């Protein structure tokens, strides 16, 4: 049955409206139910109308990842989680818990975000805030860099290299860092000072070293709990 013809008084389609409807459908029935035809039916428009706002299904999924990460960033920037009287660890802990709440609301999101070839653009303000909190708390940029790797899976359900362009191009990475500087100075500085070594790694960072660092954190934490018992 063809979709009803749009009425003049109906809210016009936009990318935001298409993505919002896609999130609602995925929450209700899972990503498997999300097709362009089904989404058009929910929006009461022709399927072809959607392509004016999302180029294809892959672009739609990229948009969903962007929306969810944006929700996490908004939740993590809640004033209650950035109170100046809090220890930096308490701030980071509250942000991780806020991210988990968002992921519970969208249980399909971790797998979707992990499958994206590039980080959603909404991820940058999230990690800018994380790096700023750690640097202002006295941790320094090297440790903040490792925190991105260690906490990425807790914040987003995945870890992904923020500064890795589509091609292995050091100049492109430098330009990307420069583009961040005006609005995200902490990430821009981190990109300059962090040690990046692709040899033997899965990305431009030394992923083996980051894996071992995170593993050591977990084991040291477990040992501390064992001692207190």
Secondary structure as a PSIPRED ss2 file (coil, helix, strand):
# PSIPRED VFORMAT (PSIPRED V4.0)

   1 X C   1.000  0.000  0.000
   2 X C   1.000  0.000  0.000
   3 X C   1.000  0.000  0.000
   4 X C   1.000  0.000  0.000
   5 X C   1.000  0.000  0.000
   6 X C   1.000  0.000  0.000
   7 X C   1.000  0.000  0.000
   8 X C   1.000  0.000  0.000
   9 X C   1.000  0.000  0.000
  10 X C   1.000  0.000  0.000
  11 X C   1.000  0.000  0.000
  12 X C   1.000  0.000  0.000
  13 X C   1.000  0.000  0.000
  14 X C   1.000  0.000  0.000
  15 X H   0.000  1.000  0.000
  16 X H   0.000  1.000  0.000
  17 X H   0.000  1.000  0.000
  18 X H   0.000  1.000  0.000
  19 X H   0.000  1.000  0.000
  20 X H   0.000  1.000  0.000
  21 X H   0.000  1.000  0.000
  22 X H   0.000  1.000  0.000
  23 X H   0.000  1.000  0.000
  24 X H   0.000  1.000  0.000
  25 X H   0.000  1.000  0.000
  26 X H   0.000  1.000  0.000
  27 X H   0.000  1.000  0.000
  28 X H   0.000  1.000  0.000
  29 X H   0.000  1.000  0.000
  30 X C   1.000  0.000  0.000
  31 X H   0.000  1.000  0.000
  32 X H   0.000  1.000  0.000
  33 X H   0.000  1.000  0.000
  34 X C   1.000  0.000  0.000
  35 X C   1.000  0.000  0.000
  36 X H   0.000  1.000  0.000
  37 X H   0.000  1.000  0.000
  38 X H   0.000  1.000  0.000
  39 X H   0.000  1.000  0.000
  40 X H   0.000  1.000  0.000
  41 X H   0.000  1.000  0.000
  42 X H   0.000  1.000  0.000
  43 X H   0.000  1.000  0.000
  44 X C   1.000  0.000  0.000
  45 X C   1.000  0.000  0.000
  46 X C   1.000  0.000  0.000
  47 X H   0.000  1.000  0.000
  48 X H   0.000  1.000  0.000
  49 X H   0.000  1.000  0.000
  50 X H   0.000  1.000  0.000
  51 X C   1.000  0.000  0.000
  52 X C   1.000  0.000  0.000
  53 X C   1.000  0.000  0.000
  54 X C   1.000  0.000  0.000
  55 X C   1.000  0.000  0.000
  56 X C   1.000  0.000  0.000
  57 X H   0.000  1.000  0.000
  58 X H   0.000  1.000  0.000
  59 X H   0.000  1.000  0.000
  60 X H   0.000  1.000  0.000
  61 X H   0.000  1.000  0.000
  62 X H   0.000  1.000  0.000
  63 X H   0.000  1.000  0.000
  64 X H   0.000  1.000  0.000
  65 X H   0.000  1.000  0.000
  66 X H   0.000  1.000  0.000
  67 X H   0.000  1.000  0.000
  68 X H   0.000  1.000  0.000
  69 X H   0.000  1.000  0.000
  70 X H   0.000  1.000  0.000
  71 X H   0.000  1.000  0.000
  72 X H   0.000  1.000  0.000
  73 X H   0.000  1.000  0.000
  74 X H   0.000  1.000  0.000
  75 X H   0.000  1.000  0.000
  76 X H   0.000  1.000  0.000
  77 X C   1.000  0.000  0.000
  78 X C   1.000  0.000  0.000
  79 X H   0.000  1.000  0.000
  80 X H   0.000  1.000  0.000
  81 X H   0.000  1.000  0.000
  82 X C   1.000  0.000  0.000
  83 X C   1.000  0.000  0.000
  84 X C   1.000  0.000  0.000
  85 X C   1.000  0.000  0.000
  86 X C   1.000  0.000  0.000
  87 X C   1.000  0.000  0.000
  88 X H   0.000  1.000  0.000
  89 X H   0.000  1.000  0.000
  90 X H   0.000  1.000  0.000
  91 X H   0.000  1.000  0.000
  92 X H   0.000  1.000  0.000
  93 X H   0.000  1.000  0.000
  94 X H   0.000  1.000  0.000
  95 X H   0.000  1.000  0.000
  96 X H   0.000  1.000  0.000
  97 X H   0.000  1.000  0.000
  98 X H   0.000  1.000  0.000
  99 X H   0.000  1.000  0.000
 100 X H   0.000  1.000  0.000
 101 X H   0.000  1.000  0.000
 102 X H   0.000  1.000  0.000
 103 X H   0.000  1.000  0.000
 104 X H   0.000  1.000  0.000
 105 X H   0.000  1.000  0.000
 106 X C   1.000  0.000  0.000
 107 X C   1.000  0.000  0.000
 108 X C   1.000  0.000  0.000
 109 X H   0.000  1.000  0.000
 110 X H   0.000  1.000  0.000
 111 X H   0.000  1.000  0.000
 112 X H   0.000  1.000  0.000
 113 X H   0.000  1.000  0.000
 114 X H   0.000  1.000  0.000
 115 X H   0.000  1.000  0.000
 116 X C   1.000  0.000  0.000
 117 X C   1.000  0.000  0.000
 118 X C   1.000  0.000  0.000
 119 X C   1.000  0.000  0.000
 120 X C   1.000  0.000  0.000
 121 X C   1.000  0.000  0.000
 122 X C   1.000  0.000  0.000
 123 X H   0.000  1.000  0.000
 124 X H   0.000  1.000  0.000
 125 X H   0.000  1.000  0.000
 126 X H   0.000  1.000  0.000
 127 X H   0.000  1.000  0.000
 128 X H   0.000  1.000  0.000
 129 X H   0.000  1.000  0.000
 130 X H   0.000  1.000  0.000
 131 X H   0.000  1.000  0.000
 132 X H   0.000  1.000  0.000
 133 X H   0.000  1.000  0.000
 134 X H   0.000  1.000  0.000
 135 X H   0.000  1.000  0.000
 136 X H   0.000  1.000  0.000
 137 X C   1.000  0.000  0.000
 138 X C   1.000  0.000  0.000
 139 X C   1.000  0.000  0.000
 140 X C   1.000  0.000  0.000
 141 X H   0.000  1.000  0.000
 142 X H   0.000  1.000  0.000
 143 X H   0.000  1.000  0.000
 144 X H   0.000  1.000  0.000
 145 X H   0.000  1.000  0.000
 146 X H   0.000  1.000  0.000
 147 X H   0.000  1.000  0.000
 148 X H   0.000  1.000  0.000
 149 X H   0.000  1.000  0.000
 150 X H   0.000  1.000  0.000
 151 X H   0.000  1.000  0.000
 152 X H   0.000  1.000  0.000
 153 X H   0.000  1.000  0.000
 154 X H   0.000  1.000  0.000
 155 X H   0.000  1.000  0.000
 156 X H   0.000  1.000  0.000
 157 X C   1.000  0.000  0.000
 158 X C   1.000  0.000  0.000
 159 X C   1.000  0.000  0.000
 160 X C   1.000  0.000  0.000
 161 X C   1.000  0.000  0.000
 162 X C   1.000  0.000  0.000
 163 X C   1.000  0.000  0.000
 164 X C   1.000  0.000  0.000
 165 X C   1.000  0.000  0.000
 166 X C   1.000  0.000  0.000
 167 X C   1.000  0.000  0.000
 168 X C   1.000  0.000  0.000
 169 X C   1.000  0.000  0.000
 170 X H   0.000  1.000  0.000
 171 X H   0.000  1.000  0.000
 172 X H   0.000  1.000  0.000
 173 X H   0.000  1.000  0.000
 174 X H   0.000  1.000  0.000
 175 X H   0.000  1.000  0.000
 176 X H   0.000  1.000  0.000
 177 X H   0.000  1.000  0.000
 178 X H   0.000  1.000  0.000
 179 X H   0.000  1.000  0.000
 180 X H   0.000  1.000  0.000
 181 X H   0.000  1.000  0.000
 182 X C   1.000  0.000  0.000
 183 X C   1.000  0.000  0.000
 184 X C   1.000  0.000  0.000
 185 X H   0.000  1.000  0.000
 186 X H   0.000  1.000  0.000
 187 X H   0.000  1.000  0.000
 188 X H   0.000  1.000  0.000
 189 X H   0.000  1.000  0.000
 190 X H   0.000  1.000  0.000
 191 X H   0.000  1.000  0.000
 192 X H   0.000  1.000  0.000
 193 X H   0.000  1.000  0.000
 194 X C   1.000  0.000  0.000
 195 X C   1.000  0.000  0.000
 196 X C   1.000  0.000  0.000
 197 X C   1.000  0.000  0.000
 198 X C   1.000  0.000  0.000
 199 X C   1.000  0.000  0.000
 200 X C   1.000  0.000  0.000
 201 X C   1.000  0.000  0.000
 202 X C   1.000  0.000  0.000
 203 X C   1.000  0.000  0.000
 204 X C   1.000  0.000  0.000
 205 X C   1.000  0.000  0.000
 206 X C   1.000  0.000  0.000
 207 X H   0.000  1.000  0.000
 208 X H   0.000  1.000  0.000
 209 X H   0.000  1.000  0.000
 210 X H   0.000  1.000  0.000
 211 X H   0.000  1.000  0.000
 212 X H   0.000  1.000  0.000
 213 X H   0.000  1.000  0.000
 214 X H   0.000  1.000  0.000
 215 X H   0.000  1.000  0.000
 216 X H   0.000  1.000  0.000
 217 X H   0.000  1.000  0.000
 218 X H   0.000  1.000  0.000
 219 X H   0.000  1.000  0.000
 220 X H   0.000  1.000  0.000
 221 X H   0.000  1.000  0.000
 222 X H   0.000  1.000  0.000
 223 X H   0.000  1.000  0.000
 224 X H   0.000  1.000  0.000
 225 X H   0.000  1.000  0.000
 226 X H   0.000  1.000  0.000
 227 X H   0.000  1.000  0.000
 228 X H   0.000  1.000  0.000
 229 X C   1.000  0.000  0.000
